[in-house]
Amino acid sequence: MAFINEPTRLPDILRRELDPGFCREEVIVLQGQSLPLGAVIGRRLYACPEVATPKAGNVGNGTVELVTAGPSVLIGQYRLVCTQAEANGGVFQVFDPGGNRMADAVEGAEYDQPQLGFIINDGSVDFAVGDEFSIIVAEGDGRVRALAPDAADGTQVAYGFLTAACDATGAACRAVAIKRDAFILSAHLVWPADITAPEKTLALKQLAARGILDQKGV
């Protein structure tokens, strides 16, 4: 007897949704990828520079590099102000766009907070009290791509999944995504080839936080 393997259809994934007009959204898929039906997507929510901008007149000539946006990042300007000058060990106060003080940063030590990450590098001239850097996090364009757990622009967080295939290899294309309040069978979702089991578990929790709940074969 010959067996026929049918391709995945939307009803195989989507078991029920509250209201198509509420649960679905037209999205724009970034150029350079071809995504199948059921592809889990992330949305480009913000743009973060890799290097902070020094304030004109800084005494020290060190740098702030490896800037990454965390899951709780805010849009706007972050400020790093040197409050304690020490050779190769200056201390900087960090302020979010609302002026709220965050955890202090220490020169040479990795700074890793829910909003922001970076490292302050020493230069040939030590920092002085009052030296300052700014990191401006801009709003993203809202376009989507395949979930990218290692990204730092919002696409590392699961936003939803596509209701149909979309070929954006040559140019960005419009598609429709389920973004909230639906019951699904996650076994039929399509994930990045190199995603790890912990990353997939986290992504399913992120979908659940948006009301996209896995029925697990029910």
C-alpha positions in Angstrom: 0.0 0.0 0.0 1.3 3.4 -1.0 1.3 6.2 1.6 0.9 9.8 0.8 2.5 12.4 3.1 0.4 15.5 3.0 1.9 18.9 3.7 1.1 20.6 6.9 -2.1 22.7 6.7 -3.2 25.6 8.9 -5.9 23.5 10.7 -3.1 21.1 11.7 -1.6 23.8 13.8 -4.4 26.2 14.6 -7.1 24.4 16.5 -9.1 27.4 17.6 -8.8 31.2 17.7 -10.8 33.8 19.6 -11.6 36.0 16.6 -9.5 36.2 13.3 -9.9 39.9 13.3 -8.3 40.1 16.7 -5.9 37.2 16.7 -4.3 37.8 13.3 -2.1 40.6 12.0 -0.7 41.5 8.6 3.1 41.5 8.9 6.0 42.2 6.6 8.6 39.5 6.4 12.2 40.8 6.1 14.0 40.2 2.8 16.4 37.3 2.6 14.3 34.4 3.8 11.7 32.0 2.7 9.4 31.0 5.6 6.9 28.1 5.5 3.4 27.9 7.0 3.8 27.6 10.8 7.1 29.3 11.0 7.6 30.8 14.4 8.5 34.5 14.0 10.1 37.3 16.0 9.4 41.0 15.5 12.0 43.7 15.1 11.0 46.0 17.9 14.1 48.1 18.5 17.6 48.9 17.1 20.5 49.1 19.4 24.0 50.4 18.5 26.9 48.1 19.2 29.1 50.9 20.5 28.1 53.7 22.9 28.7 57.4 22.0 31.2 59.2 24.2 30.3 62.7 25.4 32.4 65.5 23.8 35.1 66.5 26.3 35.6 63.2 28.0 38.9 62.9 29.7 39.3 59.1 29.4 39.5 57.6 26.0 38.2 54.2 26.7 35.1 52.8 24.9 31.8 51.1 25.7 31.3 48.2 23.3 29.4 45.0 22.8 26.1 46.8 23.6 23.1 44.5 23.5 19.4 45.2 24.3 17.8 42.9 26.8 14.2 41.7 27.0 13.1 44.7 29.1 14.9 47.4 27.1 13.2 50.8 26.7 13.2 53.0 23.7 15.2 56.2 24.2 18.6 57.3 25.6 20.6 55.5 28.3 23.3 57.4 30.1 26.5 56.1 31.7 28.2 58.6 34.0 31.5 58.1 35.7 31.2 58.7 39.4 34.4 57.0 40.7 37.7 57.3 38.8 40.2 54.5 39.3 42.9 53.2 37.1 41.4 50.4 35.1 38.4 50.2 37.4 36.2 53.2 37.1 32.6 53.1 38.3 29.7 54.4 36.2 26.1 55.1 37.2 23.7 53.9 34.6 20.3 55.7 33.9 17.5 54.4 31.7 15.5 56.7 29.3 13.2 57.7 32.2 16.1 58.9 34.3 15.8 55.9 36.7 19.1 54.7 38.1 20.0 51.1 37.2 22.8 48.9 38.6 26.2 50.5 38.5 28.7 49.4 35.8 32.4 48.8 36.5 35.1 49.3 34.0 36.3 46.0 32.6 33.4 43.9 34.0 30.6 42.6 31.8 27.4 44.5 32.4 24.4 42.3 32.0 21.0 43.6 33.1 17.4 42.9 31.8 17.4 46.2 29.9 20.9 46.4 28.6 24.3 44.7 28.3 27.8 46.1 27.5 31.4 46.3 28.6 33.4 49.4 29.4 36.9 49.1 28.0 40.0 50.9 29.4 41.9 53.3 27.2 45.4 54.8 27.3 44.0 57.6 29.4 41.9 56.8 32.5 38.3 58.0 32.9 37.6 61.0 35.1 34.6 61.7 37.2 31.9 63.2 35.0 32.9 61.3 31.8 29.8 60.2 30.1 28.5 57.9 27.4 25.1 57.6 25.7 23.3 54.6 24.2 20.3 55.5 22.1 17.9 52.6 21.5 15.7 53.4 18.5 12.3 52.0 17.7 12.4 49.1 15.3 10.5 48.9 12.0 8.2 46.1 13.2 9.1 43.7 10.4 9.3 40.0 11.2 11.7 37.2 10.5 12.2 33.6 11.6 12.7 33.5 15.4 16.4 34.3 16.1 17.2 33.4 19.7 20.6 35.0 19.5 19.4 38.3 18.1 19.2 41.6 20.1 16.5 43.5 18.2 13.3 41.9 19.4 13.4 39.0 17.0 14.7 36.7 19.8 11.3 36.7 21.4 8.5 34.6 19.8 5.8 36.9 18.5 3.6 34.4 16.7 3.6 32.2 13.6 2.7 32.5 9.9 -0.6 31.2 8.6 0.8 30.6 5.1 4.2 30.3 3.4 6.0 33.5 2.5 8.9 33.8 0.1 10.9 36.9 0.9 14.1 35.7 -0.7 14.3 38.5 -3.2 12.2 41.2 -1.5 10.2 41.7 1.7 6.7 40.4 1.4 3.4 40.7 3.3 2.0 37.8 5.2 -0.5 37.0 8.0 0.5 35.9 11.4 -1.4 34.5 14.4 -0.1 36.8 17.2 -2.4 36.1 20.2 -5.3 34.2 21.8 -5.3 30.9 20.0 -5.1 27.2 20.7 -2.5 25.3 18.8 -0.7 22.0 18.3 2.9 23.1 18.7 4.3 19.8 17.2 3.5 21.3 13.8 5.2 24.6 14.3 8.4 25.2 12.3 11.5 26.2 14.2 14.9 27.4 13.2 17.1 24.4 12.4 19.7 25.3 15.1 17.3 26.1 17.9 18.0 24.3 21.2 15.5 22.5 23.4 15.8 25.2 26.1 15.3 28.0 23.5 12.2 26.2 22.2 10.8 25.8 25.7 11.3 29.5 26.3 9.7 30.4 23.0 6.6 28.4 23.8 6.4 30.2 27.1 6.6 33.5 25.2 3.8 32.4 22.9 1.7 31.3 25.9 2.2 34.8 27.4 0.6 36.1 24.3 -2.4 33.7 24.7 -1.2 31.2 22.1 -1.6 28.0 24.1 -0.4 24.5 23.2 -3.1 21.8 23.4 -0.4 19.1 23.0 -2.5 16.7 21.0 -5.8 17.3 22.8 
